[in-house]
Amino acid sequence: MTDTPAAQLRGPLRPIELATAAVMAGLTVGLITVGSLVPMAAALQLVAAVPLGLLAHRYRLRALVTATIAATLVTFVAAGIMPALGVLGAATLAGIIGTVKRRGGGLPTVLAWSVVAGISWSLFTVGTLLLFSRTRQLFFDAIRNTAEGIEKLAARQPQLEPLGRMTAEATDAVLRWWWLYIGGSVALGVITSAVISWFVLGSVLDRLAWLPGSDRLDAPADDRPIAPLPVSLHEVGYRYDGASTEALSGIELTIRPAEFVAVVGHNGSGKSTLTRVLAGRPPTTGTVVRPGSAGLGELGGTALVLQRPESQTLGVSVADDVVWGLSAELAAEVDVDGLLAEVGLAGMGARETAALSGGQQQRLAVAAALARRPALLIADEATSMIDPDGRRDLVALLAELPRRHGTAVVLVTHHEADAAAADRVIHLANGRMVEHLASWPQPARDQRRRPMGAPILELSGVRHTYHRGTPWEAPALHGVDLSVRQGEALLIVGGNGSGKSTLAWIMAGLVDPSEGRATLRGAPVARKIGDIALAFQHSRLQLQKQTVGAEIADWGGRATGSGAVGQALDAVGLDRTLAARSIEELSGGQAKRVVLAAMVASRPQVVVLDEPLAGLDPQGRAEIVELLARLRDSGLTLIVISHDVADMAAVCDRTVHLDTGVIVETARQPVATAAGRGPIWRLDNPPHKEPGIR
C-alpha cells in the first residue's frame, strides 16, 4: 500500500499532519522569537522558513495554514507584532517553495505564485497604513525629519549641498506617492525573496527528501460504529512502499473478545506490522473482517502502546497525560489515581512527564491506554524498558484485563516468560505464522582475555537534582561514589526511576552534577566531551545521516575515509556493503551495531550504553553481548546500564546496584588481575547495607 498523495486527500487533518504541523510550528516560533530578541542570533530568522517549507513539501496546504496560524499567535504573545509578521513572511515563502516542489513545478510557477503573493502583501501593507493613519503619520514624520537632517548636514559643505536637496526632493516624492513606492517595494521584495528561496530553500528541501514522512498507523476513514472485535485476518499480506519483499504474508488469525494473545518472533519477523493491521491499517493483500471500525485511540476502541513511550507522552504532568485527548466529561469519569496505582505509578500524578524514566513512561502509556476502556489493547514491546520486577507486575496486569474488564490483549514480546502468561502464542518468522520458533541462543559467559588497568573514570559524592531551587525540583542521585578501571566492563542495574540514566549522562559529561565530581583521568568529564561516548536507549535517535557510511564517517570526523568506515563495520560484525544502506532500512539490532561502529570510529576512551539489549530478540541479544565482549577485550572500557542482568553478566566484570539514587551494593565477577595471580572474587558493600550479590 502506498501513501495517498497530499493532493488527493480530503477531509480533516490526519494525525501525522497535525503532529508534524505542531512540531514545525514550534520550531518556527523558536527561531523567529530568539532571532528577534537576541541580537547575536538574528541569523536564525533566515532559516525560519525551513520547518514550514518541509511541512508544505510533505503535506496539504491546510497543514501549513494551521501551523502558521498557531505559530503567529504564539509569536505575537511572546515577542510582539513584528516577529509575528516575520512568521507570516516565512510561511509565505515556505508555502510557495514547498508546494511547488511537492507538485513538481519549476521556477516559472514560483514566479507566478510570488507575483500573487507580492501583490497580496503589497495590498496588506498599504491597507494597514491607510487604516492606522496616526501610525502612518508618525512613520512619515520620522522619514521626513531624517531627510531634513541630512539636508542640513549637507548644506554645511558646498560640494554636498546638491546631494542634500536631492534627498529632500526624493523623500517628498516618495511620501507624496507613498502607496505606490511602498506597495511596489513590498511586492518586488517578495518576488525577489521567492526566487532566491527557490534555489536556497529548494535545495534544502531536496536534501531532506529522504527523511520519512508517512504515518504507518494511518488508515482510511471508517464511519461504522466502533467495534474492533472479533477481528479476523484472512490471507493477509502487507508490503511497504518501495520494499522488495512482503513484511507479512498469508496471515490467518482471529482475535476474540476477552482473550490474551502473545506474538513472538525474531526482529524483522513482521510483529509490529501485524499490530498495525490489527489497529486498522488496511493490508495490501487479503481481507480483515470486524463488526465495526477499529476506533484507534477512541473510547471503547483499540488502544496501542508503542515501543518508544516518549512518542506517546503529550501531557505536562502524569495525571494530565492519562486523560489527554478525552473530553472534559469523560476525563472526569477516569480514576486517574487508581490507573496509576495499577501500572506501578502510585502517587505520581503530579510529577512532570519529562522527569520520568523510560520504564516509567512505558507504564504511563499503558495507563493512558486503559483510560480509554479499550475493547482491544495492543502492547508492542510494552515491557522492553521496564525492570524485571516491574515487567512481571505489568504482564500480570495485562493478563488480568480480559477477566476484569473484558479487554482483549495482544502483547508483542521477546521475553518467553511474558508469552507464557498468554492464553495462546502466535509465532512469526519472515512475515509468516509458524508452528514454533527455533530455539534461541543464550549468551555464554565470556572469560576475560586481558587484565584491567588503573582507574580511569571516578565519581565522588555525585548528587543531582533536576529543576533545582524550583517548586518542581526532583532529586535523582544522592551521593554516588564510583571508580571504573581501564578495560573494565561495569554493569549498573536498578529499578525504573533509580537514577541510572541520569548517572549515564553525568558520566558522559552531558550533564553537570549538582554536587560532587566526575573525572576522566583526573580532568572533569564535562571538559572531555567525546572521550566518553553514550549510546542512547533508542539507537535510531542518534542516527542523523542518510546512510550508514555517512553516519560512521560523521562520528569519526571529516578525515574518516571509506577504509576507516569499513574497519568500524568489521569491528561490530557488520558487512561492509551495509555502508551504502539507508538508515531507515536498518533493523533494531543493526541500528544498535551502527551506533557502536560509529563510536569505534570516534575512538572514545569509555563507552556508556543505556539499555543496549532493549527491544532485541534473544538472537540479537546474544550477538550484542558477544560484540561487547570483543570490544572489552580490545581494551575499551564499557559501562552498561541494563535490566537484562542474566544476559549482561556474561560480559561484565562487576555489577553495581543503584536504588533511588544511591549505590547499595557492588559485586565483582572472577577476573584476571594485572599481577597475573589468576581469578579472584571481591564484594564491596557500604557498611549500612547487608552483604549480597546481584
BELMO-V473562 format. One line per field, one symbol per residue. ss: DSSP state (h for helix, s for strand, l for the rest). burial: I if it has 16 or more other ideal C-beta (glycine too) atoms within 10 Angstrom, else O. A space follows every 50 residues. Layout:
ss->???
burial->???
//
This chain:
ss->lllllhhhllllllhhhhhhhhhhhhhhhhhhhhhhhlhhhhhhhhhhhh hhhhhhhhllhhhhhhhhhhhhhhhhhhhlhhhhhhhhhhhhhhhhhhhh hhllllhhhhhhhhhhhhhhhhhhhhhhhhhlhhhhhhhhhhhhhhhhhh hhhhhllhhhhhhhhhhhhhhhhhhhlhhhhhhhhhhhhhhhhhhhhhhh hhhhhhhllllllllllllllllllsllllsssssssslllllllllsss sssssllllsssssslllllhhhhhhhhllllllssssssllsllsllll lsssslllhhhhllllshhhhhlllllhhhhhhllhhhhhhhllllllll lshhhllhhhhhhhhhhhhhlllllssssslllllllhhhhhhhhhhhhh hhhhhllssssslllhhhhhlllssssssllsssllllllllllllllll llllsssssssssssslllllllsssssssssssslllsssssllllllh hhhhhhhlllllllssssssllsshhhlsllsssslllhhhhllllshhh hhhhhhlllllhhhhhhhhhhllllhhhhhlshhhllhhhhhhhhhhhhh hhlllssssslllllllhhhhhhhhhhhhhhhhlllssssslllhhhhll lllssssssllsssssssllsllllllllsllssllllllllll
burial->OOOOOIOOIOOOIIOIIOOIIOOIIOIIIIIIIIIIOOOOOOOIIOIIII IIIIIIIIIIOOIIOIIIOIIIOIIOOIIOOOIIIIIOIIIIIIIIIIII IIOOIOOOIIOOIIOOIIOOIIOOIIOOIOOOOOOIOOOOOOOOOOIOOI IOOIOOOOOOOOOIOOIIOOIOOIIOOIOOOIIOOIIOOIIOIIOOIIOI IIOIIOOOOOOOIOOOIIIOOOOOOIIIIIIOIOOIIIIOOOOOOIIIIO IOIOIOOIIIIIIIIIIIIIIIIIIIIIIIIIIIOIOIOIOIIIIIIOOI IIIIIIIIIIOIIOIOIIIIIIIIOIOOOOIOOIOIOOIIOIIIIOOIIO IIIOIIIIIIIIIIIIIIIIIIIIIIIIIIIIIIIIIIOIIIIIIOIIIO IIOOOOIIIIIIIIIOOIIOIIOOIIIIIOIIIOOOIOOOOOIOOIOIOO OIOOOIIIIOOIIIIIOOOOOOOIOIIIOIOIOIIIIIIIIIIIIIIIII IIIIIIIIIOIOIIOIOIIIOOOOIIOIOOIIIIIIIIIIOIIOIIIIII IIIIIIOOOIOOOIIIIIIOIIOIOIOIIOIOIOOIOIIIIIIIIIIIII IIOIIIIIIIIIIIIIIIIIIIIIIIIIIOIIIOOIIIIIIIIIOOIIII IIIIIIIIOOIIIIIIIIIOIIOOOOOOOOOOOOIOOOOOOOOO
//
